[in-house]
Amino acid sequence: MSLLVSPTPCNTPKKRGRTSPEESPNKREPKKKFEMVGKKMTYDNLMADFKGMLEGEIGKVRADINGLTGTVESLVNAARDAENKVTFNLELKSKMMKWLLLVAAVAYASAHASVSGSDGDVETDEKPEVEFDWETTGYSNLGRTNSLQYSRSRNVKDESYNPKKYPFLAEINKYSKISRRYAHHCGGSLISQLHVITAGHCFAGLDLQIEKFAVRLGLHDFNHLAAKGLIIDNQGIAVHSEYKVVRHVFINDIAIVTLPSPVKFTSIISPVCLPPPEVVTGQIVTVLGWGRKKPRGPRIVTPKQLDTYVLDIGQCYAAWGPWGLATNQTHLLCTKSPKGTSCSGDSGGPIVRSDLQNKRHILVGIHSKGDGCSTRMPSIQTSVAAFLPWIKEQIGASLPSCTMA
């Protein structure tokens, strides 16, 4: 009996992993579907994880931003506080600096004496107001009338002023390195061919080895410089050896300037008379000078005159008290007028009494100090009569005739 066996190739490899469609048409489909579902689940999970992570990071960033915002706001507030403090400190320092400068200016004016006595006045405490009875004193009814009309703060320009009227009036100039010219410094009075008398504080505190001065005589108007300035040798400036400042008052406030050469007397240049050693309380006197009309006003070009009267020293002390009057009150002279007063620029200028009977002007005072440009307080003058021995010692010669022209 024979067996029939189908021939099978010995070397033909079996096909693995492959199935024809006819054998199992849907056999691999579930696996494919499973793989797609797995992929979808992985993507969703990743997206969810990423979204969660992103939201977490965003939350952290927001928290950081909020923290930074708070920090920035704190820094801004701190900066503003610092700025306010700095601004406050700067303002405080500025105010303190202004006060320090003011104190320094006051100290300088008191210790070294400013150019003008009126400019150097400082009120450290409230001064008592003293009222003067203009009606009962009788001084305003002595038959003497002013040729000027006055403003409340200072006499106005005298259009009729003539240098022949007060030919002894002198102007002391100081050289300015800035403007390179001589400018008004103080007033003065010619008392001889070689000597002009003025206030000591016009030179006190200045370096006389450096500063330059000149004297002009016969001067009527700054705009018409007919009078030549006489350059002063500073060795010819004699300030009283006991000049000092006490309680804002210039004590022994007197100086004599020796001119470089004798001047020739003319109708507009002649000396004033020195006074007898007597008290002139109650008499009307005339203040002369180039003082301003108000403290910071412009310089005037024409000399001014103001009729005022001499107060009793007791009235003056009652007005100024310890703020204004110190020792040696006999060396001082007080004047007051309801119509005007001396002001900045009048320092060193003359206070004269007119002796009409003998046709002469008598120098009774030298302007020393005032209450600014206010008429509230009396003006303080240096009494010339109190310094007659010193004046004669400085001049060293007999005085010339001082008869009015």
C-alpha positions in Angstrom: 0.0 0.0 0.0 1.5 3.2 -0.9 1.1 6.5 1.0 0.5 9.7 -0.9 2.2 12.7 0.7 1.9 16.1 -0.8 5.2 17.6 -1.7 6.5 20.3 0.7 9.5 22.3 -0.1 12.1 21.7 2.6 13.7 25.1 2.4 10.6 27.3 2.2 10.4 29.4 5.4 7.1 29.8 7.1 5.5 33.2 6.9 5.3 34.6 10.3 3.2 37.4 11.5 1.3 37.7 8.4 -2.2 36.6 7.7 -3.9 37.0 4.5 -7.2 38.8 4.4 -9.0 35.8 3.5 -7.9 33.9 6.6 -8.7 36.7 9.2 -9.9 39.9 7.7 -10.6 41.5 11.1 -8.0 39.9 13.3 -5.6 43.0 13.7 -8.3 45.7 13.9 -8.8 45.7 17.7 -5.1 46.2 18.3 -5.0 49.2 16.0 -8.0 50.7 17.7 -6.4 50.1 21.1 -3.2 51.8 19.9 -5.1 54.9 18.7 -7.1 55.1 21.9 -3.8 54.9 23.8 -2.3 57.7 21.8 -5.4 59.9 22.3 -5.3 59.3 26.0 -1.6 60.1 26.2 -2.0 63.4 24.2 -4.9 64.4 26.5 -3.0 63.6 29.5 0.0 65.5 28.3 -2.1 68.5 27.4 -3.8 68.4 30.7 -0.5 68.0 32.5 1.0 70.8 30.4 -2.0 73.0 31.0 -1.8 72.4 34.7 1.9 73.0 34.7 1.4 76.1 32.6 -1.3 77.4 34.9 0.8 76.7 37.9 3.7 78.5 36.4 1.4 81.4 35.4 0.1 81.5 38.9 3.7 81.6 40.2 4.5 84.4 37.7 1.4 86.3 38.8 2.4 85.8 42.4 5.9 87.0 41.6 4.5 89.9 39.6 2.2 90.8 42.5 5.1 90.5 44.9 7.2 92.7 42.6 4.4 95.1 42.2 4.2 95.4 46.0 7.9 95.7 46.2 7.9 98.4 43.5 5.1 100.2 45.2 7.0 100.0 48.4 10.1 101.3 46.7 8.1 104.1 45.0 6.5 105.0 48.3 9.9 104.9 50.0 11.3 107.0 47.2 8.5 109.5 47.6 9.0 109.6 51.3 12.7 110.0 50.8 12.0 112.7 48.2 9.6 114.5 50.5 12.2 114.2 53.3 14.9 115.5 51.0 12.7 118.3 49.8 11.7 119.1 53.3 15.4 119.0 54.4 16.4 121.1 51.4 13.7 123.6 52.2 14.6 123.5 55.9 18.3 123.9 55.0 17.4 126.7 52.6 15.4 128.5 55.3 18.2 127.9 57.8 20.7 129.2 55.4 18.7 132.3 54.8 18.4 132.8 58.5 22.1 132.2 59.0 22.9 134.7 56.2 20.5 137.2 57.8 22.2 136.7 61.2 25.6 137.0 59.5 24.5 140.1 57.8 23.3 141.6 61.0 26.5 140.6 62.8 28.5 142.1 60.0 26.5 145.3 60.0 26.8 145.6 63.7 30.5 144.7 64.0 31.9 146.3 60.9 29.4 149.0 60.2 27.8 149.0 56.8 28.2 151.8 54.3 25.0 153.4 55.6 24.0 153.7 59.2 20.4 153.5 58.2 21.0 150.2 56.3 22.7 148.7 59.3 19.7 149.1 61.6 18.4 145.8 62.9 15.4 145.2 65.2 16.2 142.2 67.5 13.2 142.7 69.7 9.9 144.6 69.4 10.5 148.2 70.3 7.9 150.2 72.2 6.0 152.7 70.1 6.4 156.2 71.5 4.0 158.9 70.5 5.2 162.5 70.3 2.8 165.3 70.8 3.5 167.6 67.8 1.0 170.2 68.9 2.1 170.8 72.5 5.8 170.9 71.8 5.5 174.1 69.8 8.4 173.1 67.6 6.2 173.0 64.5 5.0 176.6 65.1 8.3 178.4 65.3 7.8 180.2 62.0 10.2 178.0 60.2 8.7 176.5 57.0 10.2 173.9 54.7 10.9 174.7 51.1 10.0 171.1 50.3 7.0 168.9 50.1 7.6 165.6 51.8 6.4 162.1 51.3 5.6 160.0 54.4 8.8 158.0 54.1 11.3 160.5 52.8 11.4 164.1 51.5 10.9 164.3 47.7 13.2 165.9 45.2 14.0 169.6 45.9 13.8 171.2 42.5 15.1 174.5 43.9 18.2 173.1 45.6 21.2 175.2 44.9 24.8 174.2 46.0 25.3 177.8 47.1 22.7 177.2 49.8 24.8 174.5 51.5 28.3 174.9 50.0 29.9 172.8 52.7 28.1 169.6 51.7 30.6 166.9 50.6 30.1 163.5 49.0 32.5 160.7 49.7 32.8 158.1 46.9 34.2 154.6 47.1 35.8 152.9 44.1 33.9 149.9 42.8 36.0 147.1 41.2 32.9 145.8 39.5 31.7 149.0 37.8 35.2 150.4 37.7 34.1 153.8 38.8 33.6 155.8 42.0 30.1 155.6 43.5 28.3 157.3 46.3 29.4 156.0 49.7 28.6 158.6 52.4 28.0 162.2 53.0 30.3 164.7 54.7 30.9 168.3 55.6 33.8 170.5 54.7 35.2 172.2 57.9 38.4 173.6 56.5 40.4 173.8 53.3 41.9 170.4 54.0 39.3 168.5 56.1 35.9 166.8 55.7 34.1 165.4 58.7 31.9 162.4 58.4 30.8 159.2 60.3 33.3 156.7 61.5 31.2 153.7 60.4 31.7 154.8 56.7 35.3 153.4 57.0 35.2 151.0 60.0 35.6 147.4 58.9 37.1 148.3 55.5 40.6 147.6 54.5 42.0 151.1 54.0 45.1 149.6 52.4 43.0 148.3 49.5 39.9 150.4 49.2 40.0 153.7 47.2 38.0 156.8 48.1 37.4 160.2 46.7 35.7 163.4 47.9 33.6 165.7 45.7 32.7 169.2 46.6 30.3 171.8 45.1 28.2 168.9 43.8 24.6 169.6 42.9 23.5 166.8 40.6 25.1 163.4 39.8 24.1 164.0 36.2 26.3 167.1 36.0 29.7 166.2 37.3 31.1 169.7 37.4 33.0 169.1 40.6 36.1 167.0 40.3 36.7 164.2 42.8 39.7 164.6 45.0 41.4 161.2 45.4 42.0 160.6 49.1 45.2 159.2 50.5 43.9 156.6 52.9 46.5 157.5 55.4 44.6 160.8 55.8 41.4 159.0 57.0 41.2 159.2 60.8 38.5 157.2 62.5 38.0 157.8 66.2 40.2 155.4 68.1 37.4 154.4 70.4 34.8 153.8 67.7 32.8 150.7 68.5 29.3 149.2 68.1 27.2 148.6 71.2 23.6 147.3 70.9 23.5 148.2 67.3 24.5 151.8 68.0 27.7 153.3 66.6 29.6 154.8 69.6 32.2 157.6 68.9 30.9 157.5 65.3 33.1 160.2 63.8 35.9 160.5 61.3 37.9 163.2 59.6 39.2 163.0 56.1 42.3 165.0 55.1 42.2 166.1 51.5 45.3 165.7 49.3 45.5 169.5 48.8 43.8 172.6 50.1 40.6 173.6 48.2 39.9 177.1 47.1 36.8 178.5 48.7 34.1 179.7 46.2 30.4 180.5 46.3 29.7 176.8 46.1 32.6 175.5 48.2 33.0 176.9 51.7 33.2 175.4 55.2 30.5 174.9 57.8 30.9 176.3 61.4 31.6 174.0 64.3 29.1 174.3 67.2 29.7 175.8 70.6 29.7 173.3 73.5 26.0 173.7 74.2 22.9 171.5 74.0 20.5 172.4 71.2 17.5 170.4 72.4 14.3 171.8 71.0 15.9 173.6 68.1 15.0 173.0 64.5 17.8 171.6 62.4 18.2 170.5 58.8 19.3 167.0 57.6 21.2 167.0 54.3 22.2 164.1 52.1 21.8 161.7 49.2 19.6 159.2 51.0 17.1 157.0 49.1 13.4 157.7 49.3 12.8 154.1 50.4 15.1 151.3 51.6 15.5 149.5 48.2 14.7 152.4 46.0 17.0 153.9 43.4 19.8 156.3 44.3 18.8 159.9 44.1 20.9 162.4 42.0 20.1 165.6 43.8 20.8 166.2 47.6 17.8 166.4 49.8 17.1 168.5 52.9 14.7 167.8 55.7 13.8 170.1 58.6 13.5 168.2 61.8 14.0 169.0 65.5 16.3 167.9 68.3 14.7 165.7 71.0 15.6 165.6 74.6 17.9 162.6 75.2 15.3 161.2 77.7 12.6 161.1 74.9 15.1 159.4 72.6 15.9 156.8 75.2 12.2 156.2 75.9 11.8 155.5 72.2 14.8 153.3 71.6 15.3 151.9 75.1 18.1 149.4 75.5 17.8 148.4 71.9 19.1 151.6 70.5 20.9 153.7 73.1 23.9 152.5 75.0 26.6 154.3 77.0 27.9 157.8 76.5 24.5 159.3 75.6 26.0 162.8 75.7 27.8 161.8 72.5 24.5 161.3 70.7 21.9 163.6 69.3 18.4 162.6 68.5 16.1 164.1 65.8 12.6 163.4 64.7 10.1 164.8 62.3 6.6 163.6 61.3 7.2 164.6 57.7 10.2 162.5 56.9 13.5 161.0 58.0 17.0 160.0 57.0 17.5 156.9 54.9 20.1 154.7 53.3 22.8 156.9 51.8 22.5 159.7 54.3 25.3 158.3 56.6 27.9 160.8 57.5 25.9 163.7 56.2 25.5 167.0 58.1 22.8 168.0 60.5 23.0 171.8 60.6 21.4 174.7 62.5 21.0 177.9 60.5 22.1 181.0 62.3 20.3 183.6 60.1 21.3 186.5 62.2 25.0 185.9 61.8 24.5 184.4 58.3 26.1 181.0 59.0 25.4 177.3 59.2 26.4 175.5 62.4 27.2 171.7 62.2 25.5 170.2 65.2 25.4 166.5 64.2 26.6 163.8 61.8 24.0 161.2 60.7 24.8 157.9 62.3 21.7 155.6 62.5 18.0 155.5 61.7 15.1 153.1 61.9 15.5 152.1 58.3 13.6 154.7 56.4 10.7 154.8 58.9 9.5 157.9 60.7 8.5 155.7 63.7 11.7 156.1 65.7 14.0 159.1 66.2 17.2 159.2 64.1 20.4 159.0 66.1 23.2 161.4 65.2 26.7 162.0 66.5 26.8 165.2 68.5 29.6 167.3 67.1 29.8 169.5 70.2 30.8 166.4 72.2 33.9 165.8 70.0 35.2 169.4 69.7 38.5 168.6 71.5 39.1 165.5 69.3 38.3 167.5 66.1 40.7 170.3 66.9 43.4 167.8 67.8 43.0 166.1 64.4 42.9 169.4 62.5 45.8 170.9 64.4 45.0 174.4 63.2 42.6 177.2 63.8 39.3 177.0 61.9 38.6 179.4 59.0 35.7 181.8 58.8 32.4 180.0 58.3 30.1 182.9 57.5 27.2 182.1 55.1 27.5 183.4 51.6 
